[in-house]
Amino acid sequence: MFIATEWFCSLFAAFVLPAGIAKATTESITPTAELKVDPSLATRQEIYEAAEDIWARVQALNTLAPEFQGQNNTEVAAQVGGEATFSCYTYHLSDEMVTWLKRDDDYLLTVGRQVYAAEERFSAVHSDHTEAWELWVKDVQLSDAGQYECQLTTHPPVSFFFILSVTQAEAVVKGPSEVHIEEGSHLALECQVVNAPVPPVYIFWYHNNTMVNYVPHQSLQVDHLNYTSNLVVERVGPHHAGTYTCEPHLALPANVTVHVVTDKRPAAMQQDRNKSEDGPSSAASKASSLLPVSASNLPVVFTCILLLTCCIHTKGDTQTPVG
């Protein structure tokens, strides 16, 4: 600080002082008057006092400089479960401190490095000899959205405002929620992450609750690029049927159910049919297979029924009444 003031005073003495003397000299010259110099600029002590006053004004202007560099009303985007960082640049604030508030609720968060917020998710960060005071918010919630204020304890006080927007990221699998595909076909599932300010760290795929990203499969492959992940099965088999879940980092998951059609029946239905053949109904099905179903046997059946009817009537007519 002292070196900077000395440097500024030297410039002041080299450039401002001669200009002041010249001005005073010009204004003082008359046809009959002698050359006069303003006595306020005559002593070195007064020069330094004037320089310090101007330097103080320059400091105040530098403190306000971020407002003209786009710092005020800065928009900060975050997602639920993520982190948010607010950076307030003070520029030559000296030993003054910064106060962070949530302006919507008039809620005091921090003063200097001291945290007054009830939740431990908030913290103030400032490194010595730096111009940035930062407010960190961990595990961001939807209720954290709103206006935040960085208040500098200058005279007069200076404030900068930030707008935090919070979104809930979620996964979306393209296409219908249920897919029917024939055995031996090519299966491709695409998952996209929406409402996320930054790409997710990872996107995991699960098949019936088992992660398949890193499990070696000859016919199954997973590719991940920014906000999109693709799951590809080159040749679908019955074991590929089931529920597939796309679960990105800090995002709601999405599900899709795959039915593999084998023998013109979905694999799930085929398995249920095989189980039913071993149950109680298998006896009825076996019994029904013993019944004549051919159309050529119908005359024989009708003839047998007719003969049985005649025999019953004949037996009733030949009975002797009891006297």
Protein Blocks (a to p, Z undefined) as FASTA:
>chain_A
ZZmmmmmmmmmmmmmmmmmmmmmmmmmpcfkbccdddfklmpmklmmmmmmmmmmmmmmm
mmmmmmmnopgopacdddehiacdddddfehnljaccddddfklopafbgcjbcfbfbfk
bccdddehiabdcdddehiafklgccdddddfbdddddddddddddddddddedjfbdcd
dehiacddddddehiabdcfbdcddeehiafklgccfkbccddehjbccdddfbacfklg
ccdddddehiacddddddddeehiafklmmmmmmmmmmmklmmmmmmmmpcfbfklmmmm
mmmmmmmmmmmmmmmmmpccdZZ
